[in-house]
């Protein structure tokens, strides 16, 4: 599936806005010359590099994306406290394990965001994304991708998989409509 930018002169609008803001922050100035140069950079750099990028799905629901970031931030804070209790407690309570999470996401960008989300949350680390594997279920071949995760303290594998799919993968599917 190929994703085409909405505007030819602005192929990556979020990247352009980010470049504009970062340039102004780096120069610590909002003078007219800096604003003009930031605008030129924000338009030209994405245009010049658009041929080198792999097409990715667009963020179709930015409000949901912001809510997702807030959810991840809250989960990071909560998981930090949980990991601190585990680390400071007796070591016999730790039960590290590797878990394979089946992915419904098809595109690289949402999969990368999911893997990064898992890695940012203390107590879990994304180890690998397995390539498509052909499985035979009910007589028909099926393509499946897996995310291998290392967990610091495994209590219930099925619950962890369900939690990752419900809390992180489902919103990403909705944000990117994939």
HUQUITA-V998974 format. One record per residue. N is the residue number from 0. RES is the residue in one letter. SS is DSSP state (~ for helix, > for strand, _ for the rest). PSI is psi in whole degrees, 0 to 359 (NA if undefined). OMEGA is omega in whole degrees, 0 to 359 (none if undefined). Layout:
BEGIN
N_RES_SS_PSI_OMEGA, N_RES_SS_PSI_OMEGA
END
This chain:
BEGIN
0_X___129_182, 1_X___132_180, 2_X___125_180, 3_X___141_178, 4_X___150_182, 5_X___321_181, 6_X_>_130_180, 7_X___325_183, 8_X___349_179, 9_X_>_76_187, 10_X___337_181, 11_X___80_187, 12_X_~_320_180, 13_X_~_321_178, 14_X_~_321_179, 15_X_~_315_178, 16_X_~_318_179, 17_X_~_315_178, 18_X_~_317_180, 19_X_~_311_182, 20_X_~_316_182, 21_X_~_320_179, 22_X_~_315_180, 23_X_~_322_179, 24_X_~_319_179, 25_X_~_324_180, 26_X_~_351_179, 27_X___46_183, 28_X___146_173, 29_X___33_175, 30_X___159_183, 31_X_~_318_180, 32_X_~_318_180, 33_X_~_320_177, 34_X_~_317_179, 35_X_~_315_180, 36_X_~_320_177, 37_X_~_320_178, 38_X_~_317_178, 39_X_~_314_178, 40_X_~_317_183, 41_X_~_334_179, 42_X_~_315_186, 43_X_~_316_183, 44_X_~_312_176, 45_X_~_325_178, 46_X_~_315_183, 47_X_~_332_183, 48_X_~_0_184, 49_X_~_330_180, 50_X_~_338_184, 51_X_~_349_184, 52_X___144_172, 53_X___137_177, 54_X___134_181, 55_X___157_177, 56_X___149_180, 57_X___154_173, 58_X___108_184, 59_X___345_179, 60_X___82_184, 61_X_~_327_179, 62_X_~_319_177, 63_X_~_326_177, 64_X_~_320_178, 65_X_~_317_178, 66_X_~_322_178, 67_X_~_316_179, 68_X_~_321_178, 69_X_~_321_176, 70_X_~_315_180, 71_X_~_318_178, 72_X_~_316_178, 73_X_~_320_179, 74_X_~_324_178, 75_X_~_316_180, 76_X_~_314_179, 77_X_~_315_182, 78_X_~_327_176, 79_X_~_315_179, 80_X_~_317_180, 81_X_~_318_180, 82_X_~_322_178, 83_X_~_317_178, 84_X_~_319_179, 85_X_~_316_183, 86_X_~_320_182, 87_X_~_345_179, 88_X___185_180, 89_X___140_184, 90_X_~_337_181, 91_X_~_346_179, 92_X_~_345_180, 93_X___138_179, 94_X___76_183, 95_X___149_181, 96_X_>_160_171, 97_X_>_140_181, 98_X_>_136_175, 99_X_>_121_180, 100_X_>_119_178, 101_X_>_136_183, 102_X_>_136_172, 103_X___342_179, 104_X___143_184, 105_X___334_187, 106_X___152_186, 107_X_~_319_183, 108_X_~_308_178, 109_X_~_326_177, 110_X_~_319_179, 111_X_~_319_178, 112_X_~_320_178, 113_X_~_313_180, 114_X_~_320_178, 115_X_~_321_178, 116_X_~_314_180, 117_X_~_319_181, 118_X_~_328_180, 119_X_~_336_181, 120_X___116_182, 121_X___141_180, 122_X___346_177, 123_X_>_147_178, 124_X_>_132_174, 125_X_>_126_182, 126_X_>_322_184, 127_X_>_153_171, 128_X_>_114_179, 129_X_>_141_177, 130_X_>_175_179, 131_X_>_133_180, 132_X_>_131_178, 133_X_>_123_178, 134_X_>_150_176, 135_X_>_110_178, 136_X_>_125_180, 137_X___40_174, 138_X___355_182, 139_X_>_135_178, 140_X_>_148_183, 141_X_>_139_177, 142_X_>_135_183, 143_X_>_139_172, 144_X_>_151_182, 145_X_>_145_173, 146_X_>_119_178, 147_X_>_125_184, 148_X_>_136_171, 149_X_>_129_182, 150_X_>_134_181, 151_X___321_183, 152_X___98_182, 153_X___123_176, 154_X___314_180, 155_X___110_184, 156_X_~_314_181, 157_X_~_321_179, 158_X_~_320_178, 159_X_~_314_179, 160_X_~_313_180, 161_X_~_320_180, 162_X_~_314_180, 163_X_~_317_181, 164_X_~_321_183, 165_X_~_315_185, 166_X_~_325_188, 167_X_~_311_185, 168_X_~_316_181, 169_X_~_314_177, 170_X_~_323_178, 171_X_~_321_177, 172_X_~_321_180, 173_X_~_320_180, 174_X_~_315_184, 175_X_~_357_181, 176_X___52_179, 177_X___NA_none
END
